[in-house]
Amino acid sequence: MTPAIMTKEDFRGLGAPDLVYVREIRASDVMADVALSAAKGLSVDPEATLFAVHGADGERLAVMMDRESAFAAAVAHELEPVSVH
């Protein structure tokens, strides 16, 4: 059997459309994706643990300094957050 290839739209269609997941990430992973000009004046230890909010398709929607803020941001935007370990 050939494995199915799922698109971002397929993943987005799984579960509730407002479901997002929160997971720990390293600050260095975010820093690699963000232009230095966007982080001007921000000082974060590259080894720090941050918390990212992702859509069902895996797209990173937000990054917060702590888990509680990540959940609060999701709820404030009428999304349903769940934890991923």
VMD Tcl script that builds the backbone (N, CA, C; Angstrom):
set m [mol new atoms 255]
animate dup $m
set s [atomselect $m all]
$s set {name element resname resid chain x y z} {
  {N N MET 1 A 0.843 -1.183 0.000}
  {CA C MET 1 A 0.000 0.000 0.000}
  {C C MET 1 A 0.886 1.243 0.000}
  {N N THR 2 A 0.603 2.154 -0.874}
  {CA C THR 2 A 1.359 3.393 -0.973}
  {C C THR 2 A 0.857 4.373 0.075}
  {N N PRO 3 A 1.773 4.974 0.873}
  {CA C PRO 3 A 1.319 5.935 1.886}
  {C C PRO 3 A 0.736 7.181 1.218}
  {N N ALA 4 A -0.298 7.697 1.811}
  {CA C ALA 4 A -0.924 8.913 1.290}
  {C C ALA 4 A -0.057 10.112 1.640}
  {N N ILE 5 A -0.003 11.050 0.735}
  {CA C ILE 5 A 0.701 12.299 0.999}
  {C C ILE 5 A -0.350 13.331 1.351}
  {N N MET 6 A -0.214 13.867 2.555}
  {CA C MET 6 A -1.199 14.835 3.019}
  {C C MET 6 A -0.681 16.250 2.827}
  {N N THR 7 A -1.545 17.109 2.359}
  {CA C THR 7 A -1.212 18.514 2.173}
  {C C THR 7 A -1.508 19.276 3.462}
  {N N LYS 8 A -1.094 20.536 3.510}
  {CA C LYS 8 A -1.422 21.373 4.664}
  {C C LYS 8 A -2.929 21.491 4.839}
  {N N GLU 9 A -3.648 21.550 3.729}
  {CA C GLU 9 A -5.100 21.643 3.796}
  {C C GLU 9 A -5.698 20.374 4.412}
  {N N ASP 10 A -5.111 19.209 4.076}
  {CA C ASP 10 A -5.571 17.955 4.666}
  {C C ASP 10 A -5.398 17.975 6.184}
  {N N PHE 11 A -4.217 18.410 6.640}
  {CA C PHE 11 A -3.967 18.477 8.080}
  {C C PHE 11 A -4.897 19.483 8.741}
  {N N ARG 12 A -5.115 20.601 8.071}
  {CA C ARG 12 A -5.992 21.638 8.625}
  {C C ARG 12 A -7.411 21.092 8.800}
  {N N GLY 13 A -7.815 20.182 7.923}
  {CA C GLY 13 A -9.149 19.610 7.980}
  {C C GLY 13 A -9.331 18.565 9.067}
  {N N LEU 14 A -8.246 18.090 9.649}
  {CA C LEU 14 A -8.349 17.108 10.721}
  {C C LEU 14 A -8.804 17.793 12.005}
  {N N GLY 15 A -9.786 17.243 12.652}
  {CA C GLY 15 A -10.230 17.833 13.916}
  {C C GLY 15 A -10.919 19.165 13.697}
  {N N ALA 16 A -11.040 19.909 14.760}
  {CA C ALA 16 A -11.703 21.206 14.716}
  {C C ALA 16 A -10.797 22.238 14.049}
  {N N PRO 17 A -11.361 23.106 13.234}
  {CA C PRO 17 A -10.528 24.110 12.554}
  {C C PRO 17 A -9.900 25.122 13.511}
  {N N ASP 18 A -10.435 25.221 14.719}
  {CA C ASP 18 A -9.909 26.176 15.694}
  {C C ASP 18 A -8.932 25.542 16.673}
  {N N LEU 19 A -8.579 24.285 16.455}
  {CA C LEU 19 A -7.665 23.582 17.342}
  {C C LEU 19 A -6.218 23.968 17.016}
  {N N VAL 20 A -5.468 24.353 18.041}
  {CA C VAL 20 A -4.045 24.651 17.891}
  {C C VAL 20 A -3.281 23.873 18.956}
  {N N TYR 21 A -2.001 23.644 18.721}
  {CA C TYR 21 A -1.220 22.960 19.738}
  {C C TYR 21 A -0.061 23.828 20.198}
  {N N VAL 22 A 0.281 23.656 21.466}
  {CA C VAL 22 A 1.354 24.419 22.101}
  {C C VAL 22 A 2.462 23.442 22.442}
  {N N ARG 23 A 3.692 23.784 22.058}
  {CA C ARG 23 A 4.823 22.922 22.390}
  {C C ARG 23 A 6.055 23.758 22.695}
  {N N GLU 24 A 6.958 23.139 23.453}
  {CA C GLU 24 A 8.217 23.794 23.799}
  {C C GLU 24 A 9.129 23.820 22.577}
  {N N ILE 25 A 9.869 24.922 22.442}
  {CA C ILE 25 A 10.899 25.031 21.408}
  {C C ILE 25 A 12.085 25.783 21.991}
  {N N ARG 26 A 13.229 25.627 21.391}
  {CA C ARG 26 A 14.419 26.381 21.808}
  {C C ARG 26 A 14.395 27.753 21.141}
  {N N ALA 27 A 14.836 28.746 21.858}
  {CA C ALA 27 A 14.899 30.096 21.307}
  {C C ALA 27 A 15.772 30.130 20.054}
  {N N SER 28 A 16.841 29.344 20.030}
  {CA C SER 28 A 17.732 29.336 18.861}
  {C C SER 28 A 16.996 28.881 17.597}
  {N N ASP 29 A 15.988 28.008 17.730}
  {CA C ASP 29 A 15.204 27.574 16.569}
  {C C ASP 29 A 14.387 28.726 15.990}
  {N N VAL 30 A 13.857 29.556 16.868}
  {CA C VAL 30 A 13.084 30.709 16.419}
  {C C VAL 30 A 14.011 31.758 15.820}
  {N N MET 31 A 15.138 31.989 16.478}
  {CA C MET 31 A 16.086 32.999 16.008}
  {C C MET 31 A 16.582 32.689 14.599}
  {N N ALA 32 A 16.679 31.413 14.260}
  {CA C ALA 32 A 17.126 31.023 12.927}
  {C C ALA 32 A 16.089 31.392 11.872}
  {N N ASP 33 A 14.814 31.522 12.272}
  {CA C ASP 33 A 13.730 31.807 11.330}
  {C C ASP 33 A 13.334 33.277 11.260}
  {N N VAL 34 A 13.830 34.098 12.178}
  {CA C VAL 34 A 13.399 35.497 12.272}
  {C C VAL 34 A 14.527 36.412 11.819}
  {N N ALA 35 A 14.170 37.394 11.006}
  {CA C ALA 35 A 15.154 38.380 10.573}
  {C C ALA 35 A 15.641 39.169 11.782}
  {N N LEU 36 A 16.928 39.447 11.831}
  {CA C LEU 36 A 17.490 40.166 12.972}
  {C C LEU 36 A 16.840 41.531 13.163}
  {N N SER 37 A 16.428 42.180 12.073}
  {CA C SER 37 A 15.793 43.493 12.205}
  {C C SER 37 A 14.461 43.399 12.941}
  {N N ALA 38 A 13.772 42.251 12.830}
  {CA C ALA 38 A 12.492 42.071 13.520}
  {C C ALA 38 A 12.690 41.889 15.015}
  {N N ALA 39 A 13.864 41.433 15.423}
  {CA C ALA 39 A 14.149 41.174 16.834}
  {C C ALA 39 A 14.959 42.296 17.469}
  {N N LYS 40 A 15.035 43.430 16.824}
  {CA C LYS 40 A 15.823 44.561 17.320}
  {C C LYS 40 A 15.411 44.930 18.745}
  {N N GLY 41 A 16.391 44.992 19.618}
  {CA C GLY 41 A 16.141 45.365 21.010}
  {C C GLY 41 A 15.680 44.212 21.888}
  {N N LEU 42 A 15.508 43.052 21.324}
  {CA C LEU 42 A 15.071 41.884 22.085}
  {C C LEU 42 A 16.284 41.050 22.438}
  {N N SER 43 A 16.409 40.726 23.708}
  {CA C SER 43 A 17.527 39.911 24.164}
  {C C SER 43 A 16.990 38.628 24.773}
  {N N VAL 44 A 17.257 37.499 24.081}
  {CA C VAL 44 A 16.791 36.196 24.538}
  {C C VAL 44 A 17.963 35.234 24.474}
  {N N ASP 45 A 18.166 34.491 25.540}
  {CA C ASP 45 A 19.196 33.464 25.565}
  {C C ASP 45 A 18.847 32.398 24.523}
  {N N PRO 46 A 19.746 32.100 23.584}
  {CA C PRO 46 A 19.458 31.103 22.547}
  {C C PRO 46 A 19.111 29.721 23.109}
  {N N GLU 47 A 19.535 29.435 24.341}
  {CA C GLU 47 A 19.231 28.143 24.950}
  {C C GLU 47 A 17.927 28.159 25.753}
  {N N ALA 48 A 17.259 29.316 25.806}
  {CA C ALA 48 A 16.018 29.429 26.565}
  {C C ALA 48 A 14.920 28.580 25.939}
  {N N THR 49 A 14.009 28.122 26.771}
  {CA C THR 49 A 12.838 27.390 26.302}
  {C C THR 49 A 11.705 28.378 26.100}
  {N N LEU 50 A 11.129 28.364 24.915}
  {CA C LEU 50 A 9.976 29.191 24.585}
  {C C LEU 50 A 8.807 28.259 24.270}
  {N N PHE 51 A 7.635 28.828 24.046}
  {CA C PHE 51 A 6.452 28.032 23.761}
  {C C PHE 51 A 5.801 28.539 22.486}
  {N N ALA 52 A 5.670 27.643 21.514}
  {CA C ALA 52 A 5.109 27.995 20.219}
  {C C ALA 52 A 3.681 27.491 20.099}
  {N N VAL 53 A 2.857 28.283 19.442}
  {CA C VAL 53 A 1.481 27.911 19.116}
  {C C VAL 53 A 1.468 27.561 17.634}
  {N N HIS 54 A 0.999 26.356 17.321}
  {CA C HIS 54 A 0.971 25.871 15.937}
  {C C HIS 54 A -0.448 25.521 15.520}
  {N N GLY 55 A -0.752 25.768 14.238}
  {CA C GLY 55 A -2.019 25.316 13.672}
  {C C GLY 55 A -1.965 23.821 13.414}
  {N N ALA 56 A -3.094 23.231 13.066}
  {CA C ALA 56 A -3.164 21.789 12.811}
  {C C ALA 56 A -2.242 21.365 11.676}
  {N N ASP 57 A -1.938 22.281 10.766}
  {CA C ASP 57 A -1.060 21.966 9.643}
  {C C ASP 57 A 0.415 22.124 9.986}
  {N N GLY 58 A 0.714 22.483 11.245}
  {CA C GLY 58 A 2.095 22.630 11.687}
  {C C GLY 58 A 2.648 24.034 11.571}
  {N N GLU 59 A 1.898 24.933 10.968}
  {CA C GLU 59 A 2.380 26.311 10.819}
  {C C GLU 59 A 2.506 26.972 12.183}
  {N N ARG 60 A 3.679 27.574 12.442}
  {CA C ARG 60 A 3.878 28.272 13.708}
  {C C ARG 60 A 3.149 29.610 13.637}
  {N N LEU 61 A 2.239 29.826 14.571}
  {CA C LEU 61 A 1.410 31.019 14.585}
  {C C LEU 61 A 1.929 32.084 15.541}
  {N N ALA 62 A 2.541 31.651 16.641}
  {CA C ALA 62 A 3.015 32.589 17.659}
  {C C ALA 62 A 4.077 31.914 18.512}
  {N N VAL 63 A 4.901 32.732 19.145}
  {CA C VAL 63 A 5.904 32.244 20.096}
  {C C VAL 63 A 5.817 33.116 21.336}
  {N N MET 64 A 5.746 32.456 22.488}
  {CA C MET 64 A 5.616 33.169 23.754}
  {C C MET 64 A 6.726 32.736 24.714}
  {N N MET 65 A 6.944 33.531 25.727}
  {CA C MET 65 A 7.997 33.258 26.701}
  {C C MET 65 A 7.621 32.137 27.669}
  {N N ASP 66 A 6.314 31.931 27.904}
  {CA C ASP 66 A 5.903 30.882 28.837}
  {C C ASP 66 A 4.632 30.199 28.333}
  {N N ARG 67 A 4.380 29.014 28.888}
  {CA C ARG 67 A 3.251 28.179 28.467}
  {C C ARG 67 A 1.914 28.882 28.712}
  {N N GLU 68 A 1.772 29.522 29.856}
  {CA C GLU 68 A 0.519 30.181 30.202}
  {C C GLU 68 A 0.188 31.283 29.201}
  {N N SER 69 A 1.197 32.049 28.785}
  {CA C SER 69 A 0.969 33.111 27.799}
  {C C SER 69 A 0.577 32.542 26.445}
  {N N ALA 70 A 1.175 31.419 26.075}
  {CA C ALA 70 A 0.844 30.773 24.795}
  {C C ALA 70 A -0.623 30.330 24.798}
  {N N PHE 71 A -1.062 29.705 25.896}
  {CA C PHE 71 A -2.459 29.284 25.995}
  {C C PHE 71 A -3.390 30.497 26.010}
  {N N ALA 72 A -3.014 31.524 26.758}
  {CA C ALA 72 A -3.856 32.723 26.854}
  {C C ALA 72 A -3.982 33.412 25.497}
  {N N ALA 73 A -2.913 33.473 24.741}
  {CA C ALA 73 A -2.955 34.095 23.415}
  {C C ALA 73 A -3.875 33.316 22.484}
  {N N ALA 74 A -3.803 31.991 22.550}
  {CA C ALA 74 A -4.668 31.159 21.708}
  {C C ALA 74 A -6.139 31.397 22.060}
  {N N VAL 75 A -6.448 31.372 23.349}
  {CA C VAL 75 A -7.823 31.581 23.793}
  {C C VAL 75 A -8.308 32.985 23.426}
  {N N ALA 76 A -7.447 33.976 23.548}
  {CA C ALA 76 A -7.805 35.352 23.208}
  {C C ALA 76 A -8.167 35.491 21.729}
  {N N HIS 77 A -7.628 34.613 20.906}
  {CA C HIS 77 A -7.925 34.625 19.467}
  {C C HIS 77 A -8.978 33.572 19.099}
  {N N GLU 78 A -9.735 33.140 20.120}
  {CA C GLU 78 A -10.838 32.199 19.949}
  {C C GLU 78 A -10.392 30.863 19.349}
  {N N LEU 79 A -9.208 30.407 19.775}
  {CA C LEU 79 A -8.679 29.114 19.361}
  {C C LEU 79 A -8.698 28.164 20.554}
  {N N GLU 80 A -8.647 26.882 20.283}
  {CA C GLU 80 A -8.710 25.850 21.323}
  {C C GLU 80 A -7.317 25.208 21.466}
  {N N PRO 81 A -6.521 25.624 22.463}
  {CA C PRO 81 A -5.159 25.089 22.593}
  {C C PRO 81 A -5.103 23.733 23.280}
  {N N VAL 82 A -4.159 22.899 22.824}
  {CA C VAL 82 A -3.844 21.628 23.471}
  {C C VAL 82 A -2.325 21.537 23.578}
  {N N SER 83 A -1.843 20.748 24.540}
  {CA C SER 83 A -0.405 20.573 24.733}
  {C C SER 83 A 0.125 19.440 23.868}
  {N N VAL 84 A 1.351 19.581 23.434}
  {CA C VAL 84 A 2.071 18.514 22.740}
  {C C VAL 84 A 3.389 18.365 23.458}
  {N N HIS 85 A 3.754 17.129 23.785}
  {CA C HIS 85 A 5.008 16.894 24.498}
  {C C HIS 85 A 6.055 16.381 23.562}
}
mol reanalyze $m
mol bondsrecalc $m
mol representation Tube
mol addrep $m
